[in-house]
Structures are given as structure tokens and as C-alpha cells.
Amino acid sequence: MPKKKMGRPTDEPKPYRLDVRVSKEDLEILDDYCKRKNVKRPQGIRDGIKSLKDK
């Protein structure tokens, strides 16, 4: 059996991957948010998903 690769230890693993298509406007909104919050796109998307929980 192949040996499983070891990554950096984490308290919040993220084993699920999403692949989405967005419009140019949506990407500009995401990039603007990421620039203001100084985060990368994946974190900006996670922040948006978490904001849906509050609604």
C-alpha cells in the first residue's frame, strides 16, 4: 500500500475541492474583497460561504 503524504498539521483540514466558473464582475468583486482584507482568493471564497451561514 502506498504511503500517505504528510502535509502541514492543521486543526481545520480542508479535504474538499470546488471548481467553479464566475463572471468577470464576480471575479472583480472577489479580488477587491481579497485586496481590502489582505487574503488570498480561497480564503475570500471561504469567508463568503461562512457569511451565508449568518443569513
SULTA-V578157 format. One record per residue. N is the residue number from 0. D_LAST is the distance of its C-alpha to the last C-alpha in whole Angstrom. Layout:
BEGIN
[[N & D_LAST] [N & D_LAST]]
END
This chain:
BEGIN
[[0 & 45] [1 & 44] [2 & 43] [3 & 39] [4 & 38] [5 & 37] [6 & 34] [7 & 33] [8 & 32] [9 & 28] [10 & 26] [11 & 23] [12 & 25] [13 & 23] [14 & 25] [15 & 23] [16 & 24] [17 & 22] [18 & 24] [19 & 22] [20 & 24] [21 & 22] [22 & 24] [23 & 25] [24 & 23] [25 & 20] [26 & 22] [27 & 23] [28 & 20] [29 & 19] [30 & 23] [31 & 22] [32 & 19] [33 & 21] [34 & 24] [35 & 22] [36 & 21] [37 & 24] [38 & 23] [39 & 24] [40 & 22] [41 & 21] [42 & 19] [43 & 17] [44 & 16] [45 & 15] [46 & 13] [47 & 11] [48 & 11] [49 & 10] [50 & 7] [51 & 5] [52 & 6] [53 & 4] [54 & 0]]
END
